[in-house]
């Protein structure tokens, strides 16, 4: 794993660790995110906590969880996110969100243009960054060749309290958009990113108010 998945600038996070700071990490379903969850604890000092959506198939869900956490990451179901942020740990934590998926409920999402499409975006990372005053770091994953990857860490925001609503989310989505445009073949296109329509949501909300 150390040979095949290299964090090229771990000092970005490790410097924050030395300062005793927790951090929000944002990645995406680009290149090999599964190995990233396993490789991170071997090269980064923070306690890595990754949020995920449990699968309805319990045996498969158990297998995936065991595989992802076997090298030190802790996996937490998305329903328990708030509990984790209020917990106490023996060292600074890095909270990892794969925030590029379509929100299960677009109500309250941040809408923006992404790849020329009107797109609802998850606001979780931004919400927790602003609420707990945590810096936000983006994981830029690149496939060098088959079976070999690099991860470059980029600070999106080091002072989230002074940002306006949607600013962190848009910075994250723009970085992802640039990656996809440059190398689209490494993005997970099958997860129905545009299953929600803002017009349909407005119509549904209007219908609900008239009931």
C-alpha positions in Angstrom: 0.0 0.0 0.0 2.8 2.4 0.8 4.4 1.7 -2.6 1.2 2.0 -4.6 -0.7 4.8 -2.9 1.6 7.8 -2.0 0.6 11.0 -0.2 3.1 13.4 -1.9 2.7 16.2 0.7 1.5 14.7 4.0 3.0 17.8 5.8 -0.1 19.7 4.9 -2.1 17.7 7.4 0.7 16.7 9.7 1.5 20.4 10.4 -2.2 20.9 11.5 -1.8 17.8 13.6 1.3 19.3 15.3 -0.8 22.4 16.1 -3.5 20.1 17.7 -6.1 20.9 15.1 -8.9 18.7 13.9 -9.6 19.0 10.1 -12.3 18.4 7.6 -11.1 16.4 4.6 -13.0 16.3 1.4 -12.5 13.8 -1.4 -14.6 12.4 -4.2 -15.4 9.2 -6.1 -12.5 9.8 -8.4 -9.6 7.3 -9.1 -9.3 4.9 -6.2 -11.0 6.2 -3.1 -11.1 2.7 -1.5 -7.3 2.4 -1.3 -7.2 6.0 -0.1 -9.2 5.2 3.0 -6.7 2.4 3.8 -3.5 4.2 2.9 -4.2 7.4 4.8 -3.6 6.1 8.3 -0.2 4.8 7.3 1.0 8.2 6.1 -1.0 10.8 8.1 -0.9 11.4 11.8 -4.5 12.3 12.5 -7.1 9.8 13.6 -8.9 9.3 10.3 -12.7 9.0 10.5 -14.5 8.4 7.3 -18.2 8.8 6.8 -20.1 6.4 4.6 -23.6 5.3 3.6 -24.4 1.8 4.9 -25.5 -0.7 2.2 -28.8 -2.5 2.5 -27.1 -5.9 1.9 -25.7 -6.5 5.4 -23.0 -9.1 4.5 -21.6 -6.9 1.7 -21.8 -3.9 4.0 -19.9 -5.8 6.7 -17.2 -6.9 4.2 -16.7 -3.4 2.9 -16.4 -1.9 6.3 -13.9 -4.5 7.5 -11.8 -4.0 4.4 -11.8 -0.2 4.6 -10.8 0.0 8.3 -8.3 -2.8 8.5 -5.3 -0.4 8.4 -6.5 2.0 10.9 -9.4 4.2 9.6 -12.6 4.4 11.6 -15.8 4.2 9.6 -19.0 5.9 10.8 -22.4 5.7 9.2 -23.7 9.1 8.0 -26.6 9.0 10.5 -24.0 9.3 13.3 -22.0 12.2 12.0 -23.1 14.7 14.7 -22.3 12.2 17.5 -18.7 11.8 16.2 -18.1 15.6 16.1 -19.1 15.8 19.8 -17.0 12.9 20.9 -13.5 13.2 22.5 -10.4 11.5 21.0 -6.9 11.0 22.3 -5.5 12.9 19.3 -6.6 15.3 16.6 -9.1 13.9 14.1 -9.4 14.2 10.3 -13.1 13.8 9.3 -13.3 12.5 5.7 -16.3 13.2 3.5 -16.8 11.9 0.0 -19.0 14.9 -0.7 -19.5 14.6 -4.5 -22.5 12.3 -4.4 -26.1 13.5 -5.0 -27.8 14.4 -1.8 -30.5 11.9 -0.7 -32.7 14.8 0.1 -32.0 17.9 -2.1 -34.0 20.2 0.3 -31.4 22.4 1.9 -28.7 21.5 -0.6 -26.5 24.1 -2.2 -27.4 24.4 -5.9 -24.7 25.5 -8.4 -23.6 24.8 -12.0 -21.3 21.8 -12.1 -20.2 20.3 -15.5 -22.8 22.6 -17.2 -25.6 21.1 -15.1 -27.7 22.6 -12.4 -26.6 20.5 -9.5 -27.5 20.0 -5.8 -24.5 19.7 -3.6 -24.1 18.3 -0.1 -23.4 21.0 2.5 -22.2 18.7 5.3 -18.5 19.4 5.1 -19.1 23.2 5.0 -21.6 23.0 7.8 -19.3 21.2 10.2 -16.3 23.3 9.1 -18.1 26.5 9.9 -19.8 25.2 13.1 -16.6 23.8 14.6 -14.1 26.2 13.0 -12.1 23.5 11.2 -9.8 24.0 8.2 -10.9 22.1 5.0 -8.4 20.1 3.0 -9.1 18.6 -0.4 -7.7 15.2 -1.5 -6.6 15.4 -5.1 -6.2 11.7 -6.2 -4.4 10.8 -9.4 -3.9 7.5 -11.1 -0.4 7.3 -12.5 -0.9 3.9 -14.1 -2.7 0.7 -13.3 -2.4 0.0 -9.6 -0.4 3.1 -8.7 -1.8 6.4 -7.3 -0.8 9.7 -5.7 -2.7 11.9 -3.3 -2.0 15.6 -3.2 -3.4 17.6 -0.3 -4.7 21.1 -0.9 -6.1 23.5 1.7 -9.5 24.8 0.5 -10.2 27.0 3.5 -8.2 27.7 6.7 -10.6 30.2 8.2 -14.2 28.9 7.5 -15.9 31.2 9.9 -15.2 34.1 7.6 -16.7 32.5 4.5 -20.2 33.1 3.1 -22.7 30.3 2.8 -21.9 28.0 -0.2 -18.3 29.3 -0.6 -16.5 26.2 0.7 -18.9 23.9 -1.2 -18.3 25.7 -4.5 -14.5 25.8 -4.0 -14.6 22.0 -3.5 -16.9 21.3 -6.4 -14.8 23.6 -8.7 -11.6 21.6 -7.9 -13.4 18.4 -8.6 -14.8 19.8 -11.9 -11.3 20.7 -13.0 -10.1 17.2 -12.3 -12.9 15.6 -14.3 -12.5 17.9 -17.3 -8.8 17.1 -17.4 -9.2 13.3 -17.0 -12.9 12.2 -17.1 -12.2 8.5 -17.3 -11.3 8.3 -13.6 -14.6 9.7 -12.3 -17.5 7.4 -11.1 -20.2 8.4 -13.6 -22.6 5.6 -12.6 -23.9 7.1 -9.3 -26.7 9.2 -10.9 -25.3 12.6 -10.0 -28.2 14.5 -11.6 -31.2 12.5 -10.5 -32.6 15.6 -8.9 -34.1 18.6 -10.7 -34.4 22.0 -9.1 -37.6 22.7 -11.1 -39.1 19.4 -9.9 -38.1 20.1 -6.3 -39.9 23.5 -6.5 -43.0 21.9 -7.9 -43.0 19.3 -5.2 -42.5 21.9 -2.5 -45.4 23.9 -3.9 -47.6 20.9 -4.1 -46.8 20.0 -0.5 -47.8 23.5 0.7 -51.1 23.2 -1.0 -52.0 19.9 0.7 
